[in-house]
Amino acid sequence: MQIYEELVARGLIAQVTDEKEIRELVNNGKAVFYIGFDPTADSLHVGHFMALCLMKRLQMVGNKPIVLIGGGTGMIGDPSGRSDMRNMLTAETIQHNCECFKKQMSRFIDFSDGKALMINNADWLLKLNYIDVLRDVGACFSVNNMLRAECYKQRMEKGLSFLEFNYMIMQSYDFYRLFQDYGCNMQFGGDDQWSNMLGGTELIRKKLGKNAYAMTITLLLNSEGKKMGKTQKGAVWLDPEKTSPYEFYQYWRNVADDDVLKCIRMLTFLPLEEIDKMSTWEGSQLNTAKEILAFELTKLVHGEEEALKAQTAAKALFGAGGDLENMPTTVLSKEDFTDSSISVIDVMLKAGIIKSKGEGRRLIEQGGVSLDDKKVTDFAAVISVSDFEKGHVILKKGKKVFNKLVIE
């Protein structure tokens, strides 16, 4: 099975233009393709996972990835509905975030010897002259067609600023410049980006002729994939300082039964034949599938050693042997205690598993908090120094969030 057919079989492709040409380019390792990333944080999160895995798959068979950092588009509105306006970032912050991205992406993408590029669209967008944009680029876009695009239709009811309305033009111009300057002949993005990507393809063909090589392709669940990075605690980051390998492992270990095989098919590099055999699994076998998913993805991001540590810690919690050494740990100092005790709610805040005392009270009232497997029923409950006779106390929130408490 060639790579394009494998992408289809894994459920990664939703829509394409020029399917015959795209298949030929991809299968023969002749695609120079880009995917955009916003440098709004100093770490990628699991919502980026599908794009990173796709870039790795394509590069493995000779295609060339371009990582486009949105240092320019990041300074204007986002018409996808996720926010009204983006935060303005300094050039220093963007550069720092780019360096962090590249370090994390290097686990997926080989940047050596020009095999992949990282480019910032601020290099051309910040130099544009307004009149030139109106004349040379704006003239290629129909306002009627833009208003029919789903990304704008969704925002019209809430209000769409002229600043945000320009987003499609800027993204289209990105593809045009990448095509001209770097020979980029293909763009990938989520299904929520389809209208913007079509705008880029049309701009190239209008400016350079109908035969200009410019293709678009979308990922089936990239917009859903962006939601993968959100939990009650916030984003699940690829940076181990923000999300520990254990927490990362547990995130994937706890995916819904209906999603586990879909995630294995889309995100892991296990052979399709092996995954197909799992399609009949049910009941307890789905837990085995979740462990496979969690291990494979943790290994991909953090390395096999960290994946094994996370797996061992998880087994310890769920009664399958192992130890607690690698469980997320909160260290309490003697100063945290008053008269040799500390409230459970204060410990939860210190551990970062709740955002407010009110949230802690609601969780306790709902029976969602336990200490060493004993349910906490009083929101005024405390933990005493004497509770640490065995060296630690296990704090549990719900069924899936664990934290080991120790005293320094």
NORURKA-V747040 format. One record per residue. SS is DSSP state (H for helix, E for strand, - for the rest). Layout:
ss
SS
SS
This chain:
ss
-
-
H
H
H
H
H
H
H
-
-
-
E
E
E
E
-
-
H
H
H
H
H
H
H
H
H
-
-
-
-
E
E
E
E
E
E
-
-
-
-
-
-
-
E
H
H
H
H
H
H
H
H
H
H
H
H
H
H
H
-
-
-
E
E
E
E
E
E
-
-
-
H
H
H
-
-
-
-
-
-
-
-
-
-
-
-
-
-
-
H
H
H
H
H
H
H
H
H
H
H
H
H
H
H
-
-
-
-
-
-
H
H
H
-
E
E
E
E
E
-
H
H
H
H
-
-
-
-
H
H
H
H
H
H
H
H
H
H
H
-
-
H
H
H
H
H
H
-
H
H
H
H
H
H
H
-
-
-
-
-
H
H
H
H
-
H
H
H
H
H
H
H
H
H
H
H
H
H
H
H
H
-
-
-
E
E
E
E
E
H
H
H
H
H
H
H
H
H
H
H
H
H
H
H
H
H
H
-
-
-
-
-
-
E
E
E
E
E
-
-
H
H
H
H
H
H
H
-
E
E
-
-
E
E
-
E
-
-
-
-
-
-
-
H
H
H
H
H
H
H
H
H
-
-
-
H
H
H
H
H
H
H
H
H
H
H
-
-
-
-
H
H
H
H
H
H
H
-
-
-
-
-
H
H
H
H
H
H
H
H
H
H
H
H
H
H
H
H
H
H
H
-
H
H
H
H
H
H
H
H
H
H
H
H
H
H
-
-
-
-
-
-
-
-
-
-
-
E
E
E
E
-
H
H
H
-
E
-
-
E
E
E
H
H
H
H
H
H
H
H
-
-
-
-
-
H
H
H
H
H
H
H
H
H
-
-
-
E
E
E
-
-
E
E
-
-
-
-
-
-
E
E
E
H
H
H
H
-
-
-
-
E
E
E
E
E
-
-
-
E
E
E
E
E
E
E
-
